[in-house]
């Protein structure tokens, strides 16, 4: 079988995948666009035979997707008992800012949440940001939802378990863990671990629970490229 005939019997998605990889290796998309057909096909065939380790077929024998199907977290949402207490904890205590705070009246949204239409739903969105190489970068947003009429039951760990399967844990970065620690005490947050240095002394970690029991690991490390935004003053 000739090379061109061989390429014809391959799945189109795999050929496209190899072409994308070649473009990335070239570093300039125009390079592959001006190649003649024979050169381009030779490169595709060579890539399939001796391509990088990332070009391995998936578990079903198909090539990895090229349409960015790997999801990126844009927002984590917590169902809370007292949205005002949670907002104060995350803004005053951890430096988040409020993007929006509204009552949800859209019946479709309530249906998506499997809630009866007579339930009240308040939804707040918070965000954090930090500086990397002099540029402001946004972190994943944090959502807070409070449901009323009546209030939702409270989730509790079984027995005296310190951790339980399915529990949520968050990891946050800070450049001033002493200030965060002071504010956690001021807010009377449940502190699971006092600020503790790592064995090499380069990191300090604080572990607390938010008002609804979400476990949060707060870490300060000497990274000159990351500087968290200042913690906001209470309003």
matplotlib code that plots the C-alpha trace (Angstrom):
import matplotlib.pyplot as plt

x = [0.0, 1.4, 1.7, -1.2, -3.5, -2.5, -3.4, -6.8, -7.8, -7.0, -9.7, -10.0, -9.9, -6.6, -5.1, -6.3, -4.9, -1.4, -1.7, -2.4, 0.6, 2.9, 1.7, 2.6, 6.0, 6.6, 5.9, 4.3, 1.0, 1.9, 4.7, 2.5, 0.0, 2.5, 3.9, 3.1, 0.9, 3.7, 5.8, 2.8, 1.7, 5.3, 5.3, 2.0, 3.1, 6.4, 4.6, 2.3, 5.3, 7.6, 5.5, 5.9, 4.6, 1.6, 0.2, -1.0, -4.4, -7.0, -8.4, -10.9, -8.2, -9.0, -6.7, -6.9, -9.4, -8.3, -11.3, -10.3, -12.7, -10.6, -12.7, -11.3, -12.9, -14.5, -16.5, -17.0, -20.4, -21.1, -24.7, -24.6, -26.8, -26.2, -25.0, -24.1, -21.8, -20.2, -19.7, -18.0, -15.8, -14.6, -14.3, -13.0, -11.3, -9.8, -9.8, -12.5, -14.7, -18.4, -19.3, -23.0, -25.7, -29.2, -32.4, -33.1, -36.7, -36.2, -38.3, -35.9, -33.0, -35.0, -36.0, -32.3, -31.6, -34.5, -36.2, -39.9, -40.9, -42.0, -38.4, -36.4, -32.9, -30.2, -27.0, -23.8, -20.7, -17.2, -13.9, -10.2, -7.3, -3.5, -0.5, 1.7, 4.7, 3.0, -0.3, -3.6, -4.8, -8.3, -8.7, -11.7, -14.9, -16.7, -20.5, -22.6, -26.2, -28.7, -32.1, -35.0, -38.7, -37.8, -34.0, -32.2, -31.0, -27.3, -24.9, -22.8, -20.0, -20.7, -19.7, -16.5, -14.8, -12.2, -12.7, -15.4, -15.6, -17.1, -16.1, -14.9, -11.4, -10.1, -6.5, -5.8, -2.6, -1.7, 1.2, 0.2, -0.8, -0.4, -3.2, -5.4, -4.9, -5.7, -8.9, -9.9, -9.7, -11.6, -14.4, -14.3, -13.7, -13.0, -9.2, -8.1, -4.4, -2.5, 0.0, 2.7, 5.9, 6.9, 10.0, 12.2, 10.7, 9.7, 5.9, 3.5, 0.0, -3.1, -6.2, -9.7, -13.3, -15.6, -19.0, -20.5, -17.7, -15.8, -12.2, -9.7, -6.0, -4.3, -0.7, 2.0, 5.1, 8.0, 7.0, 8.1, 5.8, 2.6, 1.3, -2.3, -4.5, -4.8, -7.5, -10.4, -11.4, -14.8, -17.7]
y = [0.0, 3.4, 6.1, 8.2, 5.1, 4.4, 7.9, 7.5, 4.5, 6.2, 7.9, 11.5, 12.6, 11.0, 12.6, 16.0, 15.3, 14.6, 17.7, 19.8, 18.3, 19.1, 22.7, 23.0, 21.5, 23.9, 26.8, 28.7, 27.6, 29.1, 26.7, 23.7, 25.6, 26.3, 22.8, 20.8, 17.8, 15.2, 16.9, 17.4, 13.7, 12.6, 14.6, 13.2, 9.6, 10.2, 11.8, 8.8, 6.4, 8.2, 11.0, 12.3, 10.4, 12.7, 11.4, 8.1, 6.8, 6.9, 4.0, 3.2, 3.2, 6.6, 9.6, 12.2, 14.9, 18.2, 20.3, 21.3, 18.9, 18.9, 21.0, 24.0, 24.9, 28.3, 28.3, 26.3, 26.8, 26.1, 25.7, 27.8, 28.2, 32.0, 33.8, 37.0, 35.1, 33.3, 36.5, 38.1, 35.1, 35.0, 38.8, 40.1, 36.9, 35.8, 38.8, 37.8, 40.5, 40.2, 40.2, 39.8, 38.9, 38.3, 36.5, 33.8, 34.0, 32.2, 29.0, 27.1, 27.6, 26.3, 23.3, 22.7, 22.7, 20.2, 22.8, 23.5, 26.8, 28.2, 27.9, 31.1, 31.1, 33.7, 33.4, 35.4, 35.1, 36.0, 36.2, 36.4, 37.7, 37.9, 39.3, 37.2, 38.8, 42.2, 41.2, 40.7, 37.1, 36.0, 32.9, 30.6, 32.2, 31.0, 30.8, 30.9, 29.7, 30.0, 28.2, 29.2, 28.6, 26.4, 26.2, 23.2, 20.5, 20.7, 18.0, 16.5, 14.1, 10.6, 10.2, 12.0, 11.5, 14.2, 13.6, 11.8, 10.5, 13.1, 16.0, 19.2, 20.6, 23.9, 25.2, 28.9, 30.9, 34.0, 36.3, 37.3, 34.3, 36.1, 38.6, 35.8, 33.9, 36.9, 37.5, 33.8, 34.2, 37.4, 35.7, 32.8, 30.3, 26.8, 26.4, 22.8, 23.5, 26.5, 28.1, 25.4, 25.5, 22.8, 20.7, 22.9, 26.1, 27.5, 27.1, 27.9, 26.3, 27.1, 24.9, 26.2, 25.5, 28.0, 28.7, 25.6, 23.3, 23.4, 22.6, 25.2, 24.9, 28.3, 28.3, 30.9, 30.1, 32.3, 32.6, 36.0, 35.7, 35.4, 38.1, 37.8, 40.8, 42.7, 41.5, 43.9, 46.0, 45.2, 47.3]
z = [0.0, -0.9, 1.6, 0.2, 0.1, 3.7, 4.8, 3.0, 5.1, 8.4, 10.5, 9.4, 13.1, 13.6, 10.5, 11.7, 15.2, 13.7, 11.5, 14.6, 16.4, 13.4, 13.4, 17.1, 16.5, 13.6, 15.9, 13.0, 11.5, 8.1, 7.6, 7.1, 5.1, 2.4, 2.2, -0.9, -0.5, -0.6, 2.1, 4.3, 4.0, 4.7, 7.9, 9.0, 8.3, 10.1, 13.1, 13.4, 13.3, 15.7, 17.2, 20.8, 23.7, 24.0, 20.7, 22.1, 21.3, 24.0, 26.0, 23.1, 20.5, 19.2, 19.0, 21.8, 21.1, 19.6, 20.5, 24.0, 25.7, 28.9, 31.3, 33.3, 36.5, 36.2, 39.4, 42.5, 44.3, 47.9, 49.3, 52.5, 55.5, 56.0, 52.9, 54.8, 57.1, 54.2, 52.3, 55.2, 55.7, 52.1, 51.6, 54.9, 55.9, 52.6, 50.3, 47.7, 46.2, 45.4, 41.7, 42.1, 44.7, 43.5, 44.2, 41.6, 40.2, 36.9, 37.2, 34.8, 37.1, 40.1, 38.0, 37.1, 40.8, 41.5, 43.7, 44.0, 42.5, 45.9, 47.4, 47.7, 46.2, 46.7, 44.7, 45.1, 43.0, 44.4, 42.7, 43.6, 41.7, 42.0, 40.2, 38.0, 36.3, 36.8, 35.2, 37.1, 36.7, 37.7, 39.9, 39.7, 40.9, 44.0, 44.2, 47.3, 47.2, 50.1, 49.8, 52.0, 52.6, 54.3, 54.8, 53.6, 56.0, 57.1, 56.0, 58.8, 58.9, 60.3, 63.9, 64.9, 61.6, 60.8, 57.1, 55.1, 51.5, 49.2, 51.4, 49.7, 50.4, 49.0, 48.6, 48.6, 48.3, 50.3, 50.8, 54.4, 56.3, 59.6, 58.6, 57.4, 60.6, 62.7, 60.7, 61.0, 64.8, 64.7, 62.7, 65.2, 62.3, 63.3, 63.0, 62.3, 62.1, 63.4, 61.0, 60.6, 58.6, 56.2, 57.0, 54.7, 56.3, 52.9, 53.3, 56.0, 56.0, 57.9, 57.8, 58.7, 58.2, 56.5, 58.2, 56.5, 57.3, 54.0, 54.8, 53.5, 53.3, 53.1, 52.1, 52.0, 50.0, 48.7, 45.1, 43.8, 40.8, 42.8, 45.0, 46.2, 46.1, 49.5, 51.8, 51.7, 54.7, 56.2, 54.9]

ax = plt.figure().add_subplot(projection="3d")
ax.plot(x, y, z, "-o")
ax.set_aspect("equal")
plt.show()
